[in-house]
Amino acid sequence: MNQKSLCPRFEKAMSILSQRWTGLIIYQLLSGGPQRFSTIESAINISGRVLSERLKELEQEGIVKREVYPETPVRIEYSLTDKGRALEPILKTIEKWGQDWLPVMEEK
């Protein structure tokens, strides 16, 4: 494989995944299926402003899909696209690595 063509793609992938909260948002959507904004917000204890920014970025990257249901009140759900679901083995591997190598963290 030509390393010059691989490096920019790897760098782009790392820039997406290394954004603060991004991995946790994707992990939450992997484990819970389609979810409303407030569900994601409370599950990972993230500010609404940051969550909104990250969801927009992930939607622009084609990782997250935003679906609006024309109900009263309007219901909006977020889910992973095929591109987003393809990250599952990577996140599961990181989860396993954390379980094997990191000490148990006490909750605050």
N, C-alpha and C positions, 0 to 999 in steps of 0.2 A: 504494500500500500504506500502510495506517495505521501510522505510525512507533511509536505507543504499543503496539500489539500485537506489533510486531517486536522491540523492545528487550528485553523480558524473555526471550524465546526465545533471542535472540543472547547475552544475558548468561548464561543457563543453559548454552548450548552452550560458550561460552568457559570457564565455570567447570569443566565436565567435562574439556575438552581441555587446560586449562592446569594441571591437577594434575600434579605432578612424576611422570614415568615413564609417564603414561597414553598419550601419543602413541607412545612406543616400544613399549609392550605391544601396542597396536593394530596398529602397523606390523609387528611380529614375527608376529602372528597372520595378517595379510594376506599376508605373504610365505611363511609356512610351513604354512598350513592348521592343522587341529586339532593341538594340542600339549599335552604333559604339563607340569606345573608346573616340574619340574627343567629341562626344555628351555628354557622361557622364561627362567627364572632365570639360567641360564648364558649364554644368547645375549645378554642385555642387561646382564649383570653387576649385578643388582639384589638387594637383600637379600630373603630369604624372607618376612620380616615385612611389608615394604612391598609386595611383589608380592601377597601374600595380601590385604592391604587393598584394593589397587587392583582386583584381580580381583573381589572382592566388590562394590565400588562399581560397576564396569562391568556386573556381572551384574544388580545392582539397577536400573541404567539401561536394561537390555535390550540392551546392546551386545555382551556376551559371554555365551556359553552354557557351562555346566558340565555335562559328561556323565560319569556314574559307570557303569563297567562292572563287573558283579558277578563278577569273576574272583578268583583267588587268586594273588598279592595283588590287592586292588582297584586298578583302573586308572581314573584320572580324567583327562579331556582337556578342554581349553578351546578354544573356537572362536568365531568371530564370528557374530552373528545377521545378518539382512538389514540391520538398523539399523546394525550395526557395519561391515558391508561397504560400506555407502553412504558411509562416510568415506574410502574409497580415493582418489577423485579429489582430495579436499582434501589428504590426506597426500602424494600424488604431486606436487601443485602446490607444497607446502612443500619437498619434496625437490628439485624442479627449481629453485626459488628459491634454496635453499641452495647448490646446485651452481653456479648462475650468479653469486651475489653474495657468498658467504662464502669466505674463504681456506681452503685445505686445512689441516686440523688434524693435528698430529703425534700419533701414539698414544703413550700413556705406558708 
